[in-house]
Amino acid sequence: MCPLTYLISIFHQFGGLATRTRLPSVTRYNQDTTSLVFLPHCAQICSITFYVLPMFDFFWTIVDQFVPFSKKEKQIVQEYMLVRDVPKQQVLVDLGDIAREVYFINRGCLRFYYITEDGKEITGFIFQEGMFAGSHESFFSQIPSVQVVECLEASELIVFSYDGLHQLFEEVPKMNVLMRKLLSQRMAYAQKVVASLIMLKPEERYSSMLDLHPELVNRIPQQVLATYLGITPVSLSRIRKRIMDQK
């Protein structure tokens, strides 16, 4: 039995993930052929040639907008990429965890949130398809997370481990450039969010979200959306009603 076949047989032994539980050390992969071919080192031993695999098309469509990678570089990067199906409400990074993974969202929606002293959840950011998600400060600094990262929907994620990504920084220097540009974009957007909380009225913040991300309004729970906008669910309901009445 070739190494790829052997490892796939091991992965088949693992069942589903429970809601609101930590991910096991060996994650569950899709039980179909397209999502099991994520072991490029073994695949090379089995004489399988790797190019841009279909499940990575969306990833490269987004990444190439930041930094163009050669076909050879893409092959190397793919050796460190895993695809994981994660259920709704799955916690990827819990409060106090040291994040060991960062995620690219192929499909689905994630958020990170803070927990106040009285147990309230305050959503800090909502990640959609085409975004890199995670507790970035915890991941890059390897310190306990002050945020919880959770799936709002059943999601398909491309996963980079901490060790794998740092190995890629050595093997493919463009990954350093990519991460720097992504973090700069994230920082700029975070500043806009903070500015909107300070400068805009609640109804203006909601209207801005309607303009920029109209799909989110009906996609995520109202409670989550309200905490992201810095208002109560009751206030959000009133704002939505006023806007609907004006149309």
Backbone as JSON, one array per atom type, in Angstrom:
{
  "sequence": "MCPLTYLISIFHQFGGLATRTRLPSVTRYNQDTTSLVFLPHCAQICSITFYVLPMFDFFWTIVDQFVPFSKKEKQIVQEYMLVRDVPKQQVLVDLGDIAREVYFINRGCLRFYYITEDGKEITGFIFQEGMFAGSHESFFSQIPSVQVVECLEASELIVFSYDGLHQLFEEVPKMNVLMRKLLSQRMAYAQKVVASLIMLKPEERYSSMLDLHPELVNRIPQQVLATYLGITPVSLSRIRKRIMDQK",
  "N": [[0.86, -1.19, 0.0], [0.62, 2.18, -0.92], [2.04, 5.21, 0.54], [0.14, 7.36, 0.45], [-2.36, 6.06, 0.12], [-2.38, 4.6, 2.47], [-2.43, 6.62, 4.48], [-4.85, 7.86, 3.86], [-6.59, 5.79, 4.5], [-6.35, 5.85, 7.25], [-7.44, 8.36, 7.87], [-10.08, 7.84, 7.22], [-11.06, 6.57, 9.41], [-11.96, 8.36, 11.25], [-14.65, 10.11, 12.77], [-17.45, 12.44, 12.76], [-17.45, 15.93, 13.83], [-18.22, 17.29, 16.99], [-20.66, 19.75, 17.93], [-19.62, 22.94, 19.1], [-17.21, 22.01, 20.19], [-13.73, 21.42, 20.78], [-11.4, 21.13, 18.08], [-10.26, 17.93, 17.07], [-6.97, 16.37, 17.31], [-6.32, 15.11, 14.93], [-7.94, 15.95, 12.12], [-11.27, 15.69, 10.67], [-11.8, 14.77, 7.36], [-13.42, 15.41, 4.19], [-15.26, 12.67, 2.9], [-14.67, 11.94, 0.24], [-13.18, 11.62, -3.01], [-12.12, 14.01, -4.08], [-11.58, 15.68, -1.93], [-9.74, 14.38, -0.45], [-7.26, 14.35, -1.5], [-4.97, 15.77, -0.3], [-2.41, 15.49, 0.45], [0.32, 16.17, -0.48], [3.1, 15.5, -0.24], [3.09, 12.72, 0.12], [1.72, 12.14, -2.17], [3.57, 12.74, -4.11], [5.41, 10.73, -3.71], [3.87, 8.65, -4.6], [3.95, 9.14, -7.25], [2.21, 11.11, -8.29], [1.45, 13.97, -10.06], [1.46, 17.33, -9.08], [-0.44, 20.16, -9.63], [-2.3, 23.16, -9.91], [-4.76, 22.39, -7.91], [-8.3, 21.68, -8.2], [-9.81, 22.32, -5.87], [-8.39, 24.36, -4.82], [-8.62, 26.52, -6.47], [-10.16, 28.88, -6.0], [-8.78, 29.98, -3.85], [-6.31, 30.68, -5.06], [-7.22, 32.49, -6.95], [-7.94, 34.66, -5.36], [-5.51, 35.16, -3.96], [-3.67, 35.75, -6.0], [-4.35, 38.31, -6.64], [-3.05, 39.82, -4.84], [-0.33, 38.97, -4.7], [1.48, 37.66, -7.35], [2.0, 34.24, -7.98], [4.26, 31.78, -9.18], [3.77, 28.75, -11.15], [5.31, 26.69, -10.1], [5.84, 27.67, -7.52], [3.26, 27.69, -6.51], [2.73, 24.96, -6.42], [4.48, 24.18, -4.39], [3.43, 25.61, -2.19], [0.92, 24.41, -2.0], [1.58, 21.99, -0.9], [1.48, 22.39, 1.77], [-1.09, 22.9, 2.44], [-4.23, 22.17, 3.8], [-7.55, 20.95, 3.44], [-10.51, 21.46, 5.16], [-13.64, 20.47, 6.35], [-15.96, 22.07, 8.35], [-18.35, 22.15, 10.94], [-21.31, 24.17, 11.6], [-21.16, 26.52, 14.26], [-18.84, 25.53, 15.28], [-16.05, 25.86, 17.36], [-13.0, 27.23, 16.61], [-10.78, 28.49, 17.65], [-10.39, 28.88, 21.01], [-11.05, 30.93, 23.93], [-8.1, 31.88, 25.48], [-6.64, 29.89, 24.29], [-3.67, 29.03, 22.43], [-3.3, 29.93, 19.26], [-2.82, 27.7, 16.61], [-3.27, 27.49, 14.0], [-4.21, 29.04, 10.88], [-6.76, 30.29, 8.71], [-8.16, 30.04, 5.43], [-11.11, 30.99, 3.85], [-12.95, 29.0, 1.94], [-15.62, 28.41, 1.6], [-18.4, 29.57, 3.43], [-18.82, 31.17, 6.68], [-17.28, 32.98, 9.24], [-16.61, 34.22, 12.55], [-14.9, 36.38, 14.91], [-15.03, 36.83, 18.39], [-15.31, 38.68, 21.49], [-15.46, 38.05, 25.01], [-17.18, 39.48, 27.57], [-16.8, 40.56, 31.05], [-19.2, 40.02, 32.29], [-20.11, 37.96, 30.81], [-21.13, 38.46, 28.24], [-21.17, 38.29, 24.66], [-19.21, 39.92, 22.3], [-19.04, 40.75, 19.06], [-16.21, 41.01, 17.07], [-15.27, 40.88, 14.46], [-16.31, 39.8, 11.21], [-15.87, 37.17, 9.06], [-15.84, 36.32, 5.62], [-16.27, 34.36, 2.57], [-13.25, 34.02, 0.78], [-11.61, 35.37, 2.49], [-8.86, 35.52, 4.84], [-8.86, 34.01, 7.96], [-8.87, 33.98, 11.57], [-7.39, 33.96, 14.87], [-5.38, 36.3, 14.81], [-3.33, 37.73, 16.2], [-2.75, 35.97, 18.3], [-1.92, 33.77, 16.78], [0.34, 34.63, 15.22], [2.03, 35.68, 17.17], [2.09, 33.7, 19.01], [0.74, 33.64, 21.53], [-1.64, 33.45, 24.28], [-5.01, 33.48, 23.19], [-7.22, 36.26, 23.13], [-9.6, 36.24, 22.03], [-12.45, 34.49, 20.68], [-12.76, 32.27, 18.05], [-15.13, 31.34, 15.75], [-17.31, 29.27, 13.78], [-19.91, 30.57, 11.91], [-21.46, 29.42, 10.06], [-21.76, 26.19, 8.44], [-18.68, 25.36, 7.12], [-16.11, 25.4, 4.59], [-12.75, 25.17, 4.83], [-9.46, 26.23, 4.05], [-6.52, 25.26, 5.47], [-3.68, 26.44, 7.18], [-0.95, 25.46, 9.06], [0.86, 26.66, 11.94], [3.6, 25.94, 12.07], [3.91, 24.95, 9.48], [3.38, 27.2, 7.87], [5.46, 28.92, 8.59], [7.59, 27.44, 7.66], [7.04, 27.65, 4.97], [7.57, 30.37, 4.61], [10.3, 30.31, 4.44], [10.76, 28.63, 2.22], [9.23, 29.68, 0.13], [9.57, 32.79, -0.49], [7.71, 34.73, -1.3], [5.45, 34.29, 0.19], [5.87, 35.63, 2.56], [5.55, 38.25, 1.69], [2.89, 38.16, 0.88], [1.53, 37.64, 3.34], [2.21, 39.93, 4.75], [0.91, 41.91, 3.25], [-1.75, 41.08, 3.52], [-2.14, 41.33, 6.28], [-1.77, 44.07, 6.55], [-3.96, 45.0, 5.12], [-5.98, 43.98, 6.73], [-5.53, 45.41, 9.09], [-6.05, 48.03, 8.25], [-8.75, 47.82, 7.66], [-9.76, 47.18, 10.16], [-9.3, 49.58, 11.49], [-11.15, 51.19, 10.17], [-13.51, 50.05, 11.07], [-13.41, 50.63, 13.82], [-13.41, 53.41, 13.66], [-15.95, 53.85, 12.59], [-17.56, 53.04, 14.7], [-17.07, 55.08, 16.47], [-17.55, 57.48, 15.1], [-19.94, 57.31, 13.61], [-23.53, 57.22, 13.74], [-25.73, 54.68, 15.11], [-27.7, 53.92, 13.16], [-26.52, 54.84, 10.84], [-24.26, 53.23, 10.76], [-25.44, 50.75, 10.28], [-26.61, 51.24, 7.78], [-24.33, 51.65, 6.29], [-23.24, 49.08, 6.36], [-25.2, 47.77, 4.89], [-24.7, 48.87, 2.4], [-22.05, 48.08, 1.86], [-21.84, 45.33, 2.53], [-24.3, 43.78, 1.81], [-25.23, 41.16, 1.76], [-24.67, 40.07, 4.22], [-26.56, 40.87, 6.05], [-28.89, 39.31, 6.09], [-27.73, 36.93, 6.44], [-26.38, 36.29, 8.76], [-26.96, 35.67, 12.31], [-29.24, 37.89, 14.0], [-28.55, 38.72, 16.58], [-25.76, 38.44, 16.58], [-25.07, 40.22, 14.53], [-25.96, 42.61, 15.68], [-24.22, 42.95, 17.91], [-21.85, 43.27, 16.53], [-22.27, 45.69, 15.29], [-22.36, 47.27, 17.46], [-24.66, 47.72, 18.95], [-27.86, 47.03, 20.55], [-29.91, 44.05, 20.07], [-32.62, 44.8, 20.04], [-32.51, 47.53, 19.35], [-31.42, 47.22, 16.81], [-33.52, 45.95, 15.47], [-35.43, 47.99, 15.46], [-34.12, 49.89, 13.9], [-33.94, 48.56, 11.45], [-36.65, 48.33, 10.83], [-37.38, 51.04, 10.55], [-35.89, 51.72, 8.3], [-36.97, 50.01, 6.39], [-39.57, 51.01, 6.31], [-39.15, 53.43, 5.1], [-38.73, 52.85, 2.49]],
  "CA": [[0.0, 0.0, 0.0], [1.43, 3.38, -1.0], [1.81, 6.07, 1.71], [-1.09, 8.13, 0.32], [-3.48, 5.16, 0.39], [-2.33, 4.25, 3.89], [-2.89, 7.74, 5.29], [-6.28, 8.05, 3.6], [-7.32, 4.78, 5.27], [-6.37, 6.31, 8.63], [-8.4, 9.45, 7.97], [-11.43, 7.3, 7.13], [-11.48, 6.03, 10.71], [-12.41, 9.43, 12.13], [-16.03, 10.51, 12.54], [-17.79, 13.85, 12.7], [-17.05, 16.81, 14.91], [-19.36, 17.72, 17.8], [-20.86, 21.19, 17.99], [-18.99, 23.65, 20.21], [-16.11, 21.26, 20.8], [-12.44, 21.71, 20.17], [-11.05, 20.23, 16.99], [-9.33, 16.87, 17.48], [-5.63, 16.56, 16.78], [-6.42, 14.72, 13.53], [-9.25, 16.46, 11.74], [-12.06, 14.89, 9.75], [-11.81, 15.26, 6.0], [-14.5, 14.91, 3.37], [-15.07, 11.27, 2.53], [-14.76, 11.79, -1.21], [-11.84, 11.64, -3.58], [-11.6, 15.34, -4.35], [-11.1, 16.35, -0.74], [-8.76, 13.58, 0.27], [-5.95, 14.49, -2.13], [-4.34, 16.93, 0.29], [-1.18, 15.01, 1.06], [1.19, 16.22, -1.63], [4.36, 14.79, -0.06], [2.8, 11.32, -0.18], [1.31, 12.04, -3.56], [4.76, 12.73, -4.94], [5.96, 9.38, -3.59], [3.02, 7.8, -5.43], [4.1, 9.6, -8.64], [1.12, 11.98, -8.73], [1.95, 15.31, -10.33], [0.59, 18.35, -8.51], [-0.53, 21.49, -10.21], [-3.29, 23.88, -9.13], [-5.89, 21.49, -7.74], [-9.57, 22.41, -8.31], [-10.29, 22.85, -4.59], [-7.59, 25.52, -4.48], [-8.79, 27.55, -7.5], [-10.64, 30.13, -5.41], [-7.67, 30.5, -3.07], [-5.33, 31.34, -5.93], [-7.87, 33.65, -7.56], [-7.83, 35.76, -4.39], [-4.11, 35.43, -3.63], [-2.98, 36.35, -7.14], [-4.65, 39.74, -6.66], [-2.08, 40.45, -3.94], [1.02, 38.59, -5.12], [1.44, 36.57, -8.35], [2.86, 33.09, -7.71], [4.52, 30.91, -10.33], [3.18, 27.42, -11.0], [6.17, 25.92, -9.19], [5.61, 28.17, -6.17], [1.94, 27.23, -6.1], [2.85, 23.55, -6.07], [5.12, 24.09, -3.08], [2.48, 26.1, -1.19], [-0.14, 23.41, -1.85], [2.05, 20.89, -0.06], [1.24, 22.75, 3.17], [-2.49, 23.28, 2.56], [-5.22, 21.14, 4.08], [-8.93, 21.41, 3.35], [-11.26, 20.91, 6.28], [-15.05, 20.81, 6.49], [-16.21, 22.38, 9.75], [-19.78, 22.4, 11.13], [-21.78, 25.42, 12.19], [-20.92, 26.74, 15.69], [-17.58, 24.94, 15.71], [-15.03, 26.78, 17.85], [-11.69, 26.93, 16.05], [-9.83, 28.98, 18.66], [-11.14, 29.26, 22.21], [-10.43, 31.92, 24.79], [-6.93, 31.37, 26.19], [-5.86, 28.99, 23.44], [-2.63, 29.57, 21.55], [-3.72, 29.51, 17.91], [-1.8, 26.99, 15.85], [-3.71, 27.44, 12.6], [-4.88, 30.18, 10.28], [-7.72, 29.7, 7.77], [-8.72, 30.73, 4.28], [-12.49, 30.52, 3.75], [-13.45, 28.62, 0.61], [-17.07, 28.51, 1.68], [-18.87, 29.7, 4.8], [-18.75, 32.45, 7.38], [-16.71, 32.87, 10.58], [-16.46, 35.47, 13.29], [-14.24, 36.3, 16.21], [-15.74, 37.64, 19.37], [-14.77, 38.82, 22.84], [-16.41, 37.75, 26.09], [-17.05, 40.47, 28.64], [-16.77, 40.0, 32.4], [-20.53, 39.51, 32.64], [-20.45, 36.84, 29.94], [-21.7, 38.85, 26.96], [-20.32, 38.13, 23.49], [-19.12, 41.12, 21.46], [-18.42, 40.35, 17.8], [-15.2, 41.96, 16.62], [-15.08, 40.83, 13.01], [-17.01, 38.73, 10.51], [-15.09, 36.74, 7.89], [-16.61, 35.65, 4.58], [-15.5, 33.68, 1.55], [-12.14, 34.78, 0.2], [-10.83, 36.03, 3.54], [-8.08, 34.75, 5.8], [-9.5, 34.16, 9.26], [-8.19, 33.37, 12.71], [-6.97, 34.87, 15.94], [-4.09, 36.59, 14.19], [-2.33, 38.09, 17.2], [-2.36, 34.73, 18.97], [-1.23, 32.89, 15.84], [1.67, 35.11, 14.81], [2.86, 35.93, 18.35], [2.03, 32.5, 19.85], [0.31, 34.01, 22.88], [-3.04, 33.06, 24.48], [-5.98, 34.3, 22.46], [-8.23, 37.0, 23.9], [-10.79, 36.15, 21.19], [-12.95, 33.18, 20.29], [-13.04, 32.18, 16.62], [-16.24, 30.4, 15.64], [-18.0, 29.18, 12.5], [-21.31, 30.95, 11.92], [-22.09, 28.49, 9.11], [-20.92, 25.08, 8.01], [-17.68, 26.03, 6.29], [-14.98, 24.68, 4.02], [-11.6, 26.01, 5.12], [-8.09, 25.83, 3.74], [-5.83, 25.41, 6.75], [-2.22, 26.5, 7.29], [-0.48, 25.35, 10.44], [1.89, 27.64, 12.32], [4.9, 25.43, 11.65], [3.93, 24.85, 8.02], [3.46, 28.53, 7.28], [6.81, 29.45, 8.78], [8.44, 26.73, 6.72], [6.78, 28.26, 3.66], [8.27, 31.64, 4.56], [11.66, 30.01, 4.02], [10.78, 28.0, 0.91], [8.6, 30.57, -0.87], [9.61, 34.13, 0.12], [6.52, 35.53, -1.62], [4.46, 34.11, 1.25], [6.09, 36.73, 3.49], [4.95, 39.44, 1.1], [1.44, 37.96, 0.93], [1.05, 37.8, 4.71], [2.36, 41.34, 5.13], [-0.15, 42.67, 2.58], [-3.02, 40.7, 4.12], [-2.23, 41.92, 7.62], [-1.93, 45.51, 6.36], [-5.36, 45.19, 4.74], [-6.79, 43.7, 7.92], [-5.35, 46.51, 10.03], [-6.75, 49.18, 7.7], [-10.19, 47.6, 7.8], [-10.07, 47.27, 11.59], [-9.35, 51.0, 11.82], [-12.42, 51.71, 9.66], [-14.57, 49.58, 11.97], [-13.32, 51.42, 15.05], [-13.83, 54.78, 13.33], [-17.41, 53.87, 12.41], [-18.17, 52.96, 16.03], [-16.88, 56.36, 17.15], [-18.02, 58.63, 14.33], [-21.25, 57.15, 12.99], [-24.67, 56.83, 14.54], [-26.07, 53.27, 14.85], [-28.41, 53.74, 11.89], [-25.53, 55.06, 9.77], [-23.42, 52.03, 10.7], [-26.23, 49.71, 9.63], [-26.75, 51.61, 6.38], [-23.02, 51.41, 5.68], [-23.13, 47.63, 6.14], [-26.09, 47.44, 3.77], [-24.04, 49.28, 1.17], [-20.8, 47.35, 1.64], [-22.01, 43.87, 2.66], [-25.74, 43.53, 1.94], [-25.51, 39.74, 1.94], [-24.5, 39.69, 5.62], [-27.71, 41.27, 6.85], [-29.79, 38.16, 6.24], [-26.93, 35.7, 6.49], [-25.9, 35.99, 10.11], [-27.99, 35.93, 13.33], [-29.41, 39.29, 14.37], [-27.8, 38.97, 17.81], [-24.36, 38.61, 16.19], [-24.97, 41.47, 13.77], [-26.13, 43.73, 16.6], [-23.0, 43.17, 18.69], [-20.84, 43.75, 15.59], [-22.57, 47.1, 15.04], [-22.26, 47.99, 18.73], [-26.0, 48.08, 19.42], [-28.63, 45.89, 21.07], [-30.82, 43.47, 19.07], [-33.85, 45.6, 19.98], [-32.2, 48.72, 18.56], [-31.26, 46.79, 15.42], [-34.86, 45.69, 14.93], [-36.06, 49.29, 15.22], [-33.44, 50.52, 12.76], [-34.35, 47.85, 10.23], [-38.04, 48.69, 10.56], [-37.42, 52.41, 10.04], [-35.35, 51.73, 6.93], [-37.95, 49.36, 5.53], [-40.73, 51.91, 6.19], [-38.77, 54.54, 4.24], [-38.64, 52.39, 1.1]],
  "C": [[0.89, 1.24, 0.0], [1.11, 4.29, 0.19], [0.52, 6.85, 1.64], [-2.3, 7.27, 0.67], [-3.54, 4.81, 1.87], [-2.87, 5.38, 4.76], [-4.36, 8.03, 5.08], [-7.09, 7.03, 4.4], [-7.39, 5.15, 6.74], [-7.41, 7.4, 8.8], [-9.84, 8.94, 7.94], [-11.95, 6.81, 8.47], [-12.1, 7.08, 11.61], [-13.8, 9.89, 11.75], [-16.2, 12.01, 12.55], [-17.32, 14.61, 13.92], [-18.28, 17.28, 15.68], [-19.45, 19.24, 17.82], [-20.25, 21.76, 19.27], [-17.95, 22.81, 20.95], [-14.83, 21.66, 20.1], [-12.19, 20.7, 19.05], [-10.09, 19.17, 17.5], [-7.98, 17.09, 16.81], [-5.54, 16.11, 15.32], [-7.82, 15.07, 13.08], [-9.93, 15.54, 10.74], [-12.06, 15.55, 8.38], [-13.02, 14.72, 5.26], [-14.22, 13.48, 2.94], [-15.29, 11.09, 1.02], [-13.38, 12.04, -1.8], [-11.29, 13.04, -3.75], [-11.05, 16.0, -3.11], [-10.16, 15.5, 0.1], [-7.36, 13.73, -0.33], [-5.29, 15.77, -1.63], [-3.03, 16.54, 0.96], [-0.1, 14.97, -0.01], [2.51, 15.5, -1.46], [4.17, 13.31, -0.39], [2.44, 11.15, -1.64], [2.52, 12.01, -4.47], [5.44, 11.36, -4.87], [5.2, 8.43, -4.49], [3.03, 8.23, -6.89], [2.88, 10.35, -9.16], [1.68, 13.38, -8.91], [0.97, 16.33, -9.8], [0.7, 19.65, -9.26], [-1.51, 22.28, -9.33], [-4.54, 23.0, -9.05], [-7.19, 22.28, -7.71], [-10.03, 23.03, -6.99], [-9.49, 24.07, -4.13], [-7.77, 26.68, -5.46], [-9.17, 28.9, -6.89], [-9.54, 30.8, -4.59], [-6.7, 31.28, -3.95], [-5.93, 32.54, -6.66], [-7.75, 34.87, -6.66], [-6.37, 36.15, -4.18], [-3.39, 36.14, -4.77], [-3.29, 37.84, -7.29], [-3.67, 40.52, -5.78], [-0.65, 40.23, -4.42], [0.91, 37.48, -6.16], [2.46, 35.49, -8.01], [3.07, 32.3, -9.0], [3.88, 29.55, -10.09], [4.0, 26.58, -10.02], [5.95, 26.35, -7.75], [4.26, 27.7, -5.64], [1.97, 25.76, -5.69], [3.45, 23.38, -4.68], [4.15, 24.5, -1.98], [1.41, 25.05, -0.93], [0.28, 22.22, -1.0], [1.76, 21.15, 1.42], [-0.22, 23.12, 3.43], [-3.36, 22.05, 2.83], [-6.61, 21.74, 3.9], [-9.73, 20.68, 4.41], [-12.71, 21.39, 6.21], [-15.37, 20.95, 7.97], [-17.69, 22.71, 9.94], [-20.07, 23.77, 11.73], [-21.56, 25.4, 13.71], [-19.66, 26.05, 16.19], [-16.61, 26.03, 16.18], [-13.67, 26.34, 17.33], [-10.57, 27.37, 16.99], [-10.65, 29.44, 19.85], [-10.35, 30.29, 23.02], [-9.27, 31.29, 25.56], [-6.11, 30.37, 25.4], [-4.72, 29.75, 22.76], [-2.93, 29.04, 20.15], [-2.57, 28.88, 17.16], [-2.15, 26.88, 14.37], [-4.29, 28.78, 12.18], [-5.66, 29.64, 9.08], [-8.03, 30.63, 6.61], [-10.11, 30.14, 4.04], [-12.85, 30.25, 2.29], [-14.96, 28.8, 0.54], [-17.46, 28.66, 3.14], [-18.64, 31.08, 5.39], [-18.27, 32.21, 8.8], [-16.78, 34.23, 11.26], [-15.46, 35.26, 14.41], [-14.99, 37.23, 17.15], [-15.01, 37.64, 20.7], [-15.86, 38.47, 23.84], [-16.15, 38.73, 27.22], [-17.08, 39.79, 30.0], [-18.12, 39.43, 32.82], [-21.04, 38.46, 31.64], [-21.06, 37.19, 28.6], [-20.68, 38.66, 25.84], [-20.38, 39.39, 22.63], [-18.35, 40.73, 20.19], [-17.45, 41.42, 17.32], [-15.01, 41.99, 15.13], [-15.84, 39.64, 12.45], [-16.25, 38.43, 9.22], [-16.0, 36.0, 6.91], [-15.68, 34.95, 3.61], [-14.41, 34.6, 0.98], [-11.29, 35.52, 1.2], [-9.98, 35.03, 4.31], [-8.63, 35.05, 7.19], [-8.66, 33.5, 10.35], [-7.99, 34.4, 13.81], [-5.53, 35.25, 15.61], [-3.0, 36.94, 15.2], [-1.82, 36.85, 17.92], [-1.52, 33.85, 18.06], [0.19, 33.37, 15.57], [2.59, 35.36, 16.0], [2.93, 34.72, 19.27], [1.8, 32.85, 21.32], [-1.15, 33.59, 23.04], [-4.0, 34.03, 23.81], [-6.93, 35.0, 23.42], [-9.55, 36.99, 23.14], [-11.2, 34.69, 21.04], [-13.25, 33.24, 18.8], [-14.02, 31.05, 16.4], [-16.83, 30.42, 14.23], [-19.47, 29.59, 12.68], [-22.13, 30.05, 11.0], [-21.19, 27.28, 8.96], [-19.96, 25.61, 6.95], [-16.65, 25.05, 5.74], [-13.77, 25.6, 4.11], [-10.32, 25.4, 4.56], [-7.25, 26.21, 4.96], [-4.32, 25.45, 6.55], [-1.86, 26.36, 8.75], [0.61, 26.39, 10.69], [3.26, 27.19, 11.81], [5.0, 25.38, 10.13], [4.09, 26.2, 7.36], [4.85, 29.12, 7.44], [7.84, 28.7, 7.93], [8.28, 27.3, 5.32], [7.48, 29.61, 3.53], [9.72, 31.45, 4.09], [11.7, 29.5, 2.58], [10.23, 28.89, -0.2], [8.55, 31.97, -0.27], [8.39, 35.0, -0.19], [5.43, 35.38, -0.57], [4.62, 35.18, 2.33], [5.41, 38.0, 2.99], [3.42, 39.35, 1.18], [0.9, 38.22, 2.33], [1.15, 39.26, 5.15], [1.24, 42.18, 4.51], [-1.51, 42.35, 3.19], [-3.2, 41.33, 5.49], [-2.4, 43.44, 7.54], [-3.38, 45.82, 5.99], [-6.27, 45.01, 5.94], [-6.71, 44.85, 8.91], [-6.12, 47.74, 9.55], [-8.26, 49.03, 7.88], [-10.61, 47.7, 9.26], [-10.17, 48.72, 12.04], [-10.65, 51.63, 11.35], [-13.58, 51.29, 10.57], [-14.58, 50.4, 13.25], [-13.8, 52.84, 14.79], [-15.34, 54.87, 13.19], [-18.13, 53.8, 13.76], [-18.11, 54.28, 16.77], [-17.62, 57.49, 16.43], [-19.46, 58.52, 13.83], [-22.32, 56.8, 14.01], [-25.04, 55.39, 14.2], [-26.76, 53.05, 13.5], [-27.48, 53.94, 10.7], [-24.61, 53.85, 9.63], [-24.15, 50.89, 9.98], [-26.37, 50.0, 8.14], [-25.44, 51.37, 5.63], [-22.81, 49.93, 5.41], [-24.02, 47.19, 4.99], [-25.44, 47.77, 2.44], [-22.84, 48.39, 0.83], [-20.99, 45.84, 1.62], [-23.48, 43.53, 2.82], [-26.09, 42.07, 2.21], [-25.43, 39.32, 3.41], [-25.75, 39.92, 6.45], [-28.66, 40.11, 7.11], [-29.05, 36.84, 6.42], [-26.54, 35.3, 7.91], [-26.99, 36.32, 11.13], [-28.03, 37.4, 13.73], [-28.63, 39.64, 15.62], [-26.33, 39.24, 17.49], [-24.17, 39.93, 15.47], [-25.06, 42.69, 14.69], [-24.85, 44.0, 17.39], [-21.86, 43.67, 17.8], [-21.01, 45.24, 15.33], [-22.52, 47.93, 16.31], [-23.59, 48.47, 19.26], [-26.68, 46.83, 19.97], [-29.49, 45.31, 19.95], [-32.12, 44.26, 18.93], [-33.63, 46.85, 19.13], [-32.05, 48.37, 17.08], [-32.61, 46.56, 14.76], [-35.56, 47.01, 14.59], [-35.45, 49.98, 14.01], [-33.88, 49.86, 11.45], [-35.78, 48.21, 9.85], [-38.13, 50.1, 9.97], [-36.95, 52.48, 8.59], [-36.34, 51.09, 5.96], [-39.17, 50.27, 5.3], [-40.44, 53.06, 5.23], [-38.74, 54.15, 2.77], [-40.02, 52.4, 0.44]]
}
